[in-house]
Amino acid sequence: MGLRQFMIDTWSWLNYKPVMASAGRPGNGAFPELARTWVPPHELRRLAAYKVLASYDNNQAGQLAAAGGDVGALERRELGDAANLVDTALGYLLGSEQKVVVEGAEHADDETPTPGAAEAAAVQERLRTWADKELLTFRVQQAERAAVLLGDSVMVLAWNPQKRRPTLRVYDPGFFFPQWDDEDDDFPSRVHLAWELPADDEAGLKARVRRVTYELGPIAEDVEESDGGGAREYPWEPGWSSNVTCYLTDAEWVLEDLKNGETLDRLPMGKAAYRVRPDGTELNRLDLMIDFVPVVHFANTIPDGGEHWGRSVLARVLQALDELAATDSDSSAASATTGTPIIGLAGARLPVDRATGQPKELEVKAGAVWQLGETGRMDALDTSPQLAELRARVDHLLERIASNSRVTAAGLGTLDATEVPSGYALKLALGPLDALIGMMRLAREHKYRLLFKMVQRLYQAGRAEGWTAGESLPTRLAWAPHTPTDRAAVLEEVVSAFGAGVLSLETAVAMLVEAGYPIEDASQEVARIRAKAEQEAAMRIAETAAQGRRDTDTEDDQQEEKSSSGFMVA
């Protein structure tokens, strides 16, 4: 391999795969779709990496290698280890639940609410209602599994006039083609979503490529704005005029009409067939009346400087998964010879087939009897030691995969419980997993904040009821704990600290929520606790007052009795 062929980039961990070297070449059986003329050359490695990772997830890595010329790969045995690693990491990332949280909403029910707390609580309630209607939990599952497996995922928002709310859709990252300029950071000003549509002979449609483009650009001069032509005041930036808007274009091209060099960002607009909305509007640079691209790209890991793409959880253990599949294949072959051993006979009298006159082939089965001569001998090939070694190697590889992926043996559930002397030792064993999940959640933190900011702005742009002009409130997606917690210990700690006055009630309830207690809304729980405390205090005051009256009455009776006794004596 020459220096010009040695490449280090986001997908360098796949360089050992022979199929990656032939990606995009005409006649390549592994990636025939990458030879299309519309696919940008600089995207070939990324798209090929997605397909390789998807093949591991579906136990088809051997088939993909065979399509690339490795015929022997068809015998490869894949037993779901890659998919299990992805699903395990996904489960720890998501936790038991996710909640939409607006900063400051937890103080709305305080005795003296902080400024803006009531507004934050109202926005939080509306966003949670939107999340329920748009199946946000389900969409997050879709997007995050793609991110954990492939390294990237994409969510797209759009205002729906009929539903009067933003709609949310998850796209395959292989359809996502951002156009980053030198001055762009994480938010490109132009984004393509493109995929092929198969031919439909019955409808008379040829194979096509569909491209949906979001592009920021200056407001057209022929647009009449209330504050002057070519400028617009958006409701989330009152008092500030902007000359930027987002245009949407949705068009199709027939594949056979495209020539070499007419890649995704250079498709001939004269051959485009534009799609039309149900109201008859042609989707050709349609002004969306917003100043942002409603597309959010999620990376599974924090990208390196100058990079934009994430890394799959399988990236650094892919060769170990290959080794594991090869060992499983060898174990299968060894178990066949162990269960049905190879037997050598010497001096045996073989039965003869009367029809052909040839000796019959002997079969190793229960109850078989072979006649041996005086010097006859039978030897069996014992492959059980090799099988035991292969099984030990499987355990070794699983341990390496768990360690190098940082999911850990404890996280994968392969750690023997008898080997853990205490809960503290288990926490130490889960340390790499804690760091992994912390890094993965950090990589998503600002992207979910951006998603909820876009949702609020789309509501404002759609002039939805209850959404007034003003800046969007900071909103995040709160994750549940990714590992089990000692809830009894947390409860004891909270009770002691709150009783000693070193924790506020809000902080104490927040700790219980993080520990996994079934508290739906922290602010409502705080309000209920305070209401109950006030009720109990009132009952104690009333009881004290009643007890005081009883004591007074008793003293009066005693004094009256003494007076009466003195009178009688006198």
C-alpha positions as CSV (number, residue, x, y, z in Angstrom):
1,M,0.0,0.0,0.0
2,G,1.5,3.3,-1.1
3,L,1.4,6.5,1.0
4,R,-1.3,8.0,-1.2
5,Q,-3.5,5.0,-0.5
6,F,-3.0,5.1,3.3
7,M,-5.9,7.2,4.6
8,I,-6.7,8.3,8.2
9,D,-10.2,9.7,8.6
10,T,-13.4,9.1,10.6
11,W,-13.8,5.7,9.0
12,S,-10.1,4.5,9.1
13,W,-11.1,1.6,11.3
14,L,-12.6,0.0,8.2
15,N,-9.5,0.2,6.1
16,Y,-8.7,-3.4,6.8
17,K,-11.9,-4.4,4.9
18,P,-11.1,-5.3,1.2
19,V,-14.6,-4.3,0.2
20,M,-13.9,-0.7,1.3
21,A,-11.1,-0.3,-1.3
22,S,-13.6,-1.1,-4.1
23,A,-16.4,1.0,-2.9
24,G,-17.8,3.1,-5.8
25,R,-16.1,1.2,-8.6
26,P,-18.3,0.1,-11.5
27,G,-19.2,-3.6,-11.4
28,N,-18.6,-3.8,-7.6
29,G,-21.0,-6.4,-6.3
30,A,-20.8,-5.3,-2.6
31,F,-21.8,-1.6,-3.2
32,P,-23.6,-1.4,-6.6
33,E,-25.7,1.6,-5.5
34,L,-22.5,3.7,-4.9
35,A,-21.7,3.5,-8.6
36,R,-24.6,5.8,-9.4
37,T,-23.6,9.0,-11.1
38,W,-25.5,11.3,-8.6
39,V,-23.6,10.1,-5.5
40,P,-20.9,12.6,-4.6
41,P,-17.4,11.0,-4.6
42,H,-16.4,12.4,-1.2
43,E,-19.4,10.6,0.4
44,L,-18.6,7.1,-0.9
45,R,-16.6,6.0,2.2
46,R,-19.3,7.2,4.6
47,L,-22.1,5.4,2.7
48,A,-20.0,2.3,2.4
49,A,-19.2,2.3,6.1
50,Y,-23.0,2.5,6.9
51,K,-23.6,-0.5,4.7
52,V,-20.8,-2.5,6.4
53,L,-22.1,-1.7,9.8
54,A,-25.7,-2.6,8.8
55,S,-24.5,-5.9,7.6
56,Y,-23.0,-6.7,11.0
57,D,-26.3,-5.7,12.7
58,N,-28.2,-8.1,10.5
59,N,-25.8,-11.1,10.6
60,Q,-24.9,-10.5,6.9
61,A,-21.2,-9.4,7.2
62,G,-20.2,-12.7,5.6
63,Q,-22.6,-12.2,2.7
64,L,-21.3,-8.7,2.1
65,A,-17.7,-10.0,2.1
66,A,-18.7,-12.7,-0.4
67,A,-20.3,-10.1,-2.7
68,G,-16.9,-8.4,-2.6
69,G,-15.1,-11.5,-3.8
70,D,-14.4,-13.5,-0.7
71,V,-16.3,-16.7,-1.5
72,G,-15.3,-18.5,1.6
73,A,-17.0,-15.8,3.7
74,L,-20.4,-17.5,3.0
75,E,-19.5,-20.2,5.6
76,R,-19.1,-17.5,8.3
77,R,-21.3,-18.0,11.3
78,E,-22.7,-14.9,12.9
79,L,-24.7,-15.3,16.1
80,G,-26.0,-11.8,16.8
81,D,-23.1,-10.5,18.9
82,A,-22.9,-7.2,17.0
83,A,-26.6,-6.5,17.4
84,N,-26.5,-7.5,21.1
85,L,-23.7,-5.0,21.7
86,V,-25.6,-2.2,19.9
87,D,-28.9,-2.9,21.7
88,T,-27.1,-3.1,25.1
89,A,-25.3,0.3,24.5
90,L,-28.6,1.8,23.3
91,G,-30.5,0.6,26.4
92,Y,-27.9,2.1,28.7
93,L,-28.0,5.4,26.7
94,L,-31.7,5.8,26.8
95,G,-32.3,4.6,30.4
96,S,-35.8,3.7,31.5
97,E,-37.4,6.9,30.3
98,Q,-36.8,10.4,28.8
99,K,-38.6,13.6,29.8
100,V,-38.8,17.1,28.3
101,V,-37.6,19.6,30.9
102,V,-37.8,23.4,30.6
103,E,-35.3,25.2,32.8
104,G,-37.1,27.0,35.7
105,A,-40.4,25.1,35.4
106,E,-39.6,23.2,38.7
107,H,-40.0,26.5,40.7
108,A,-43.5,27.4,39.4
109,D,-45.2,25.9,42.5
110,D,-42.8,27.4,45.0
111,E,-44.2,29.7,47.7
112,T,-42.3,32.5,46.1
113,P,-41.8,31.5,42.4
114,T,-38.8,32.8,40.6
115,P,-39.5,35.2,37.7
116,G,-40.6,33.4,34.6
117,A,-41.2,30.1,36.4
118,A,-44.9,30.1,35.5
119,E,-44.2,30.7,31.8
120,A,-41.5,28.0,31.8
121,A,-44.0,25.5,33.4
122,A,-46.6,26.4,30.7
123,V,-44.1,25.9,27.9
124,Q,-43.0,22.6,29.4
125,E,-46.6,21.4,29.6
126,R,-47.2,22.3,25.9
127,L,-43.9,20.7,24.8
128,R,-44.7,17.5,26.6
129,T,-48.2,17.5,25.0
130,W,-46.4,17.9,21.6
131,A,-44.0,15.1,22.5
132,D,-46.9,12.7,23.3
133,K,-48.7,13.5,20.0
134,E,-45.5,13.2,17.9
135,L,-44.5,9.9,19.7
136,L,-41.2,11.5,20.7
137,T,-40.1,8.5,22.8
138,F,-40.6,6.3,19.8
139,R,-38.7,8.7,17.4
140,V,-35.8,9.0,19.9
141,Q,-35.5,5.2,19.9
142,Q,-35.4,5.1,16.1
143,A,-32.9,7.9,15.8
144,E,-30.6,6.7,18.7
145,R,-30.4,3.1,17.4
146,A,-29.2,4.4,14.1
147,A,-26.7,6.7,15.8
148,V,-25.3,3.9,18.1
149,L,-25.0,1.5,15.2
150,L,-24.0,3.8,12.3
151,G,-22.5,6.7,14.2
152,D,-25.1,9.3,12.9
153,S,-28.8,9.9,12.7
154,V,-31.0,12.7,11.4
155,M,-34.3,14.3,12.6
156,V,-36.3,16.6,10.4
157,L,-39.1,19.0,11.6
158,A,-41.9,20.5,9.5
159,W,-44.9,22.6,10.3
160,N,-48.2,20.8,9.5
161,P,-51.0,23.3,8.9
162,Q,-53.7,20.7,9.3
163,K,-52.4,19.4,12.6
164,R,-51.4,22.8,13.8
165,R,-48.1,21.5,15.2
166,P,-44.6,20.6,14.1
167,T,-44.2,17.1,12.8
168,L,-41.1,15.0,13.5
169,R,-39.5,12.4,11.2
170,V,-36.4,10.3,11.4
171,Y,-34.3,9.8,8.3
172,D,-31.6,7.2,7.5
173,P,-28.2,9.0,7.8
174,G,-27.4,7.6,4.3
175,F,-30.0,10.0,2.9
176,F,-28.3,13.0,4.6
177,F,-25.9,15.1,2.5
178,P,-25.0,18.4,4.2
179,Q,-23.2,21.1,2.3
180,W,-20.6,22.5,4.7
181,D,-18.8,25.6,3.7
182,D,-15.5,26.8,5.3
183,E,-17.3,29.2,7.5
184,D,-20.0,26.7,8.6
185,D,-19.5,25.0,11.9
186,D,-22.1,22.4,13.0
187,F,-25.0,24.0,11.2
188,P,-24.7,23.9,7.4
189,S,-26.6,26.5,5.5
190,R,-27.7,24.0,2.8
191,V,-28.8,20.4,3.4
192,H,-29.9,17.7,0.9
193,L,-32.0,14.6,1.8
194,A,-31.7,12.3,-1.2
195,W,-32.6,8.7,-2.1
196,E,-33.5,6.6,-5.0
197,L,-37.0,5.6,-6.0
198,P,-37.3,2.2,-7.8
199,A,-39.0,1.9,-11.2
200,D,-42.7,1.2,-11.3
201,D,-43.6,-0.6,-14.5
202,E,-47.3,-0.7,-13.8
203,A,-47.4,3.1,-13.3
204,G,-45.0,3.7,-16.1
205,L,-42.4,5.3,-13.8
206,K,-38.7,5.0,-14.4
207,A,-36.0,4.8,-11.7
208,R,-35.6,8.2,-10.1
209,V,-33.6,10.1,-7.5
210,R,-35.5,12.3,-5.1
211,R,-33.8,15.3,-3.5
212,V,-35.3,17.4,-0.8
213,T,-33.2,20.6,-0.2
214,Y,-33.3,23.1,2.7
215,E,-31.3,26.2,2.0
216,L,-30.8,29.5,3.8
217,G,-30.8,32.5,1.5
218,P,-31.7,36.2,1.3
219,I,-35.4,37.0,1.3
220,A,-36.6,37.5,-2.3
221,E,-37.1,41.2,-3.2
222,D,-40.6,40.5,-4.6
223,V,-41.8,39.3,-1.2
224,E,-43.9,42.0,0.5
225,E,-43.1,42.2,4.2
226,S,-44.8,44.3,6.8
227,D,-41.6,46.1,7.7
228,G,-40.3,46.6,4.3
229,G,-39.3,44.5,1.3
230,G,-36.4,42.0,1.7
231,A,-36.5,42.0,5.5
232,R,-38.6,40.2,8.1
233,E,-39.1,40.4,11.8
234,Y,-39.3,36.9,13.3
235,P,-41.4,36.3,16.4
236,W,-38.5,34.8,18.3
237,E,-36.4,37.9,17.7
238,P,-38.8,40.8,18.3
239,G,-37.4,44.2,17.3
240,W,-34.8,42.7,15.0
241,S,-35.1,42.6,11.2
242,S,-33.5,39.7,9.3
243,N,-33.1,39.3,5.5
244,V,-32.5,35.5,5.7
245,T,-35.1,32.8,5.2
246,C,-35.1,29.0,4.6
247,Y,-36.2,27.7,1.2
248,L,-37.5,24.2,0.5
249,T,-37.2,22.4,-2.8
250,D,-38.5,18.9,-3.4
251,A,-37.8,17.5,-6.9
252,E,-37.1,14.2,-8.8
253,W,-34.8,13.3,-11.6
254,V,-34.9,10.2,-13.9
255,L,-31.7,8.3,-13.4
256,E,-31.1,7.6,-17.0
257,D,-31.2,11.3,-17.8
258,L,-28.2,12.1,-15.5
259,K,-24.7,12.2,-17.0
260,N,-21.3,11.9,-15.4
261,G,-20.4,14.8,-13.3
262,E,-24.1,15.7,-12.5
263,T,-23.8,14.8,-8.8
264,L,-26.2,15.5,-6.0
265,D,-25.3,19.2,-5.7
266,R,-25.1,19.7,-9.5
267,L,-28.3,18.1,-10.7
268,P,-29.7,19.8,-13.8
269,M,-32.7,21.9,-12.6
270,G,-34.0,22.0,-16.2
271,K,-34.7,18.2,-15.9
272,A,-36.3,18.4,-12.5
273,A,-39.9,17.4,-11.8
274,Y,-41.0,19.3,-8.7
275,R,-43.4,17.9,-6.2
276,V,-46.6,19.6,-5.3
277,R,-48.3,20.0,-1.9
278,P,-51.9,19.0,-1.4
279,D,-52.9,22.7,-1.7
280,G,-51.4,22.9,-5.2
281,T,-48.2,24.8,-4.2
282,E,-45.1,23.7,-6.2
283,L,-42.2,22.9,-3.9
284,N,-39.6,25.0,-5.8
285,R,-37.8,27.3,-3.4
286,L,-40.8,27.5,-1.2
287,D,-40.3,30.2,1.5
288,L,-40.8,28.4,4.9
289,M,-40.9,31.7,6.8
290,I,-38.1,30.7,9.2
291,D,-34.5,31.6,9.4
292,F,-33.0,28.2,10.2
293,V,-32.7,24.8,8.6
294,P,-35.2,22.4,10.5
295,V,-32.8,19.5,10.3
296,V,-30.9,18.1,13.3
297,H,-27.9,15.8,12.9
298,F,-27.0,13.6,15.9
299,A,-23.5,12.2,16.2
300,N,-23.0,9.1,18.5
301,T,-19.7,10.5,19.7
302,I,-18.1,13.9,20.0
303,P,-16.4,14.5,16.6
304,D,-12.8,15.3,16.3
305,G,-11.7,18.8,15.5
306,G,-12.6,19.6,11.9
307,E,-14.9,16.5,11.6
308,H,-18.7,16.3,11.7
309,W,-19.5,12.6,11.8
310,G,-19.8,10.3,14.8
311,R,-18.3,6.9,15.4
312,S,-20.3,3.6,15.8
313,V,-20.1,1.7,19.1
314,L,-18.8,-1.2,16.9
315,A,-16.0,0.8,15.4
316,R,-13.1,-0.2,17.6
317,V,-14.2,-3.8,18.1
318,L,-15.1,-4.7,14.5
319,Q,-12.0,-6.9,14.0
320,A,-12.7,-8.6,17.3
321,L,-16.2,-9.4,16.0
322,D,-14.6,-10.9,12.9
323,E,-12.4,-13.0,15.1
324,L,-15.4,-14.1,17.1
325,A,-17.3,-15.1,14.0
326,A,-14.3,-17.1,12.8
327,T,-14.0,-18.8,16.1
328,D,-17.7,-19.7,16.1
329,S,-17.3,-21.2,12.7
330,D,-14.3,-23.3,13.8
331,S,-16.2,-24.3,16.9
332,S,-19.1,-25.5,14.8
333,A,-16.8,-27.6,12.6
334,A,-15.1,-29.0,15.7
335,S,-18.4,-29.9,17.4
336,A,-19.4,-31.8,14.4
337,T,-16.4,-34.1,14.5
338,T,-16.7,-34.3,18.3
339,G,-20.3,-35.4,18.2
340,T,-19.8,-37.7,15.2
341,P,-16.1,-38.6,15.4
342,I,-13.9,-39.7,12.5
343,I,-13.2,-43.4,12.9
344,G,-10.4,-45.4,11.3
345,L,-10.9,-49.2,10.9
346,A,-8.2,-51.8,10.3
347,G,-9.0,-55.4,9.5
348,A,-12.8,-54.8,9.3
349,R,-15.1,-57.0,7.3
350,L,-17.1,-54.6,5.3
351,P,-20.6,-55.5,4.1
352,V,-21.0,-55.8,0.3
353,D,-23.7,-54.3,-1.8
354,R,-25.3,-57.2,-3.7
355,A,-26.4,-55.0,-6.6
356,T,-23.0,-53.4,-7.3
357,G,-20.6,-55.8,-5.6
358,Q,-18.9,-52.9,-3.9
359,P,-18.3,-52.6,-0.1
360,K,-20.9,-50.5,1.6
361,E,-20.0,-47.3,3.3
362,L,-20.1,-47.6,7.1
363,E,-22.1,-45.2,9.2
364,V,-21.4,-44.0,12.7
365,K,-24.7,-44.4,14.6
366,A,-26.0,-45.8,17.8
367,G,-26.3,-49.6,17.8
368,A,-23.9,-50.1,14.9
369,V,-21.9,-53.3,15.0
370,W,-18.7,-53.8,12.9
371,Q,-16.9,-57.1,12.6
372,L,-13.2,-56.9,13.0
373,G,-10.5,-59.6,12.3
374,E,-8.1,-60.9,14.7
375,T,-5.7,-58.1,14.1
376,G,-8.5,-55.6,13.6
377,R,-8.4,-52.2,15.2
378,M,-10.6,-49.1,15.5
379,D,-9.2,-45.6,16.2
380,A,-11.4,-42.5,16.9
381,L,-10.2,-39.0,16.3
382,D,-10.9,-37.1,19.5
383,T,-11.4,-33.3,18.8
384,S,-12.9,-32.4,22.2
385,P,-9.7,-30.7,23.5
386,Q,-9.7,-28.4,20.4
387,L,-13.4,-27.7,21.0
388,A,-12.7,-26.8,24.6
389,E,-9.9,-24.4,23.5
390,L,-12.2,-22.8,21.0
391,R,-14.8,-22.2,23.6
392,A,-12.2,-20.7,25.9
393,R,-11.2,-18.4,23.0
394,V,-14.8,-17.3,22.5
395,D,-14.9,-16.3,26.2
396,H,-11.6,-14.4,25.8
397,L,-12.9,-12.6,22.7
398,L,-16.1,-11.6,24.4
399,E,-14.1,-10.2,27.3
400,R,-11.9,-8.2,25.0
401,I,-15.0,-6.9,23.1
402,A,-16.7,-5.9,26.4
403,S,-13.5,-4.2,27.6
404,N,-12.5,-2.3,24.4
405,S,-16.1,-1.2,23.6
406,R,-16.3,0.1,27.3
407,V,-19.7,-1.6,27.7
408,T,-17.9,-3.9,30.1
409,A,-18.6,-7.5,31.0
410,A,-20.9,-6.3,33.9
411,G,-22.8,-4.1,31.4
412,L,-23.2,-7.0,28.9
413,G,-24.3,-9.3,31.7
414,T,-21.5,-11.8,31.2
415,L,-19.9,-11.1,34.5
416,D,-20.3,-13.9,37.1
417,A,-22.2,-12.5,40.1
418,T,-20.1,-14.6,42.4
419,E,-17.0,-12.7,41.3
420,V,-18.4,-9.4,42.6
421,P,-17.7,-9.1,46.4
422,S,-19.7,-5.9,47.0
423,G,-21.8,-3.2,45.4
424,Y,-18.8,-0.9,45.5
425,A,-16.8,-3.4,43.5
426,L,-19.7,-3.6,40.9
427,K,-19.7,0.2,40.6
428,L,-16.0,0.2,39.9
429,A,-16.6,-2.5,37.3
430,L,-19.2,-0.3,35.6
431,G,-16.9,2.7,35.6
432,P,-15.9,2.5,31.9
433,L,-19.6,2.2,31.0
434,D,-20.5,5.2,33.1
435,A,-17.8,7.2,31.2
436,L,-19.1,5.9,27.8
437,I,-22.7,6.8,28.5
438,G,-21.7,10.2,29.9
439,M,-19.7,11.0,26.7
440,M,-22.6,9.8,24.4
441,R,-25.2,11.9,26.3
442,L,-22.9,14.9,26.2
443,A,-22.6,14.5,22.4
444,R,-26.4,14.8,22.2
445,E,-27.1,17.4,24.8
446,H,-27.0,20.5,22.7
447,K,-28.6,18.8,19.7
448,Y,-31.8,18.0,21.7
449,R,-31.7,21.6,23.0
450,L,-31.6,22.8,19.4
451,L,-34.5,20.4,18.5
452,F,-36.8,21.8,21.1
453,K,-35.8,25.4,20.2
454,M,-36.8,24.7,16.6
455,V,-40.1,23.2,17.9
456,Q,-40.9,26.4,19.8
457,R,-40.0,28.6,16.8
458,L,-42.1,26.6,14.4
459,Y,-45.1,27.0,16.8
460,Q,-44.4,30.7,16.8
461,A,-44.0,30.9,13.0
462,G,-47.3,29.0,12.6
463,R,-49.0,31.4,15.0
464,A,-50.3,28.6,17.1
465,E,-52.6,29.4,20.0
466,G,-50.8,30.1,23.3
467,W,-47.4,30.7,21.7
468,T,-46.5,34.4,21.9
469,A,-43.5,36.3,20.5
470,G,-40.3,36.1,22.4
471,E,-37.1,34.1,22.8
472,S,-37.3,30.4,23.0
473,L,-36.9,28.9,26.5
474,P,-34.0,26.6,27.2
475,T,-35.2,23.0,27.0
476,R,-33.4,19.7,27.3
477,L,-34.1,16.0,27.2
478,A,-33.6,14.5,30.7
479,W,-32.4,10.9,30.8
480,A,-33.1,8.4,33.5
481,P,-30.2,6.7,35.3
482,H,-28.5,4.2,33.0
483,T,-27.6,1.7,35.8
484,P,-29.6,0.5,38.8
485,T,-29.4,2.6,41.9
486,D,-29.6,1.7,45.6
487,R,-32.9,3.5,46.1
488,A,-33.1,2.7,49.8
489,A,-29.6,4.3,50.4
490,V,-30.7,7.4,48.4
491,L,-33.9,7.7,50.4
492,E,-32.0,7.5,53.7
493,E,-29.5,10.1,52.4
494,V,-32.3,12.5,51.3
495,V,-34.3,12.1,54.6
496,S,-31.2,12.8,56.7
497,A,-30.0,15.7,54.6
498,F,-33.4,17.3,54.4
499,G,-34.1,16.8,58.0
500,A,-30.8,18.4,58.9
501,G,-31.6,21.4,56.7
502,V,-28.7,21.1,54.3
503,L,-31.0,20.2,51.3
504,S,-34.0,22.1,50.0
505,L,-37.2,20.2,49.3
506,E,-36.8,20.8,45.6
507,T,-33.3,19.3,45.6
508,A,-34.4,16.3,47.7
509,V,-37.3,15.5,45.3
510,A,-34.9,15.9,42.3
511,M,-32.6,13.3,43.9
512,L,-35.5,10.9,44.3
513,V,-36.4,11.4,40.7
514,E,-32.9,10.6,39.5
515,A,-32.9,7.5,41.8
516,G,-35.8,6.1,39.8
517,Y,-38.7,6.8,42.2
518,P,-42.1,7.0,40.2
519,I,-42.5,10.8,40.5
520,E,-44.2,12.1,37.3
521,D,-43.6,15.8,38.0
522,A,-41.1,17.2,40.5
523,S,-42.8,20.5,41.0
524,Q,-46.3,18.9,41.5
525,E,-44.7,16.5,44.0
526,V,-43.1,19.4,45.9
527,A,-46.5,21.1,46.0
528,R,-48.2,18.0,47.3
529,I,-45.6,17.5,50.0
530,R,-45.9,21.1,51.1
531,A,-49.7,21.0,51.1
532,K,-49.6,17.8,53.2
533,A,-47.1,19.4,55.6
534,E,-49.3,22.5,56.0
535,Q,-52.4,20.3,56.5
536,E,-50.6,18.3,59.2
537,A,-49.3,21.5,60.8
538,A,-52.8,22.9,60.9
539,M,-54.1,19.6,62.5
540,R,-51.4,19.8,65.1
541,I,-52.2,23.4,65.9
542,A,-55.9,22.5,66.2
543,E,-55.2,19.5,68.4
544,T,-52.9,21.6,70.6
545,A,-55.6,24.3,70.9
546,A,-58.2,21.6,71.8
547,Q,-55.8,20.1,74.3
548,G,-55.3,23.5,75.9
549,R,-59.0,24.0,76.2
550,R,-59.4,20.6,77.8
551,D,-56.6,21.4,80.3
552,T,-58.3,24.8,81.1
553,D,-61.6,23.1,81.7
554,T,-60.0,20.6,83.9
555,E,-58.3,23.2,86.0
556,D,-61.6,25.1,86.4
557,D,-63.4,22.0,87.5
558,Q,-60.7,21.3,90.0
559,Q,-60.8,24.8,91.4
560,E,-64.6,24.7,91.6
561,E,-64.4,21.4,93.4
562,K,-61.9,22.8,95.9
563,S,-64.2,25.8,96.5
564,S,-67.2,23.6,97.1
565,S,-65.3,21.4,99.5
566,G,-64.1,24.4,101.6
567,F,-67.7,25.7,101.8
568,M,-69.0,22.4,103.1
569,V,-66.3,22.2,105.8
570,A,-67.0,25.7,106.9
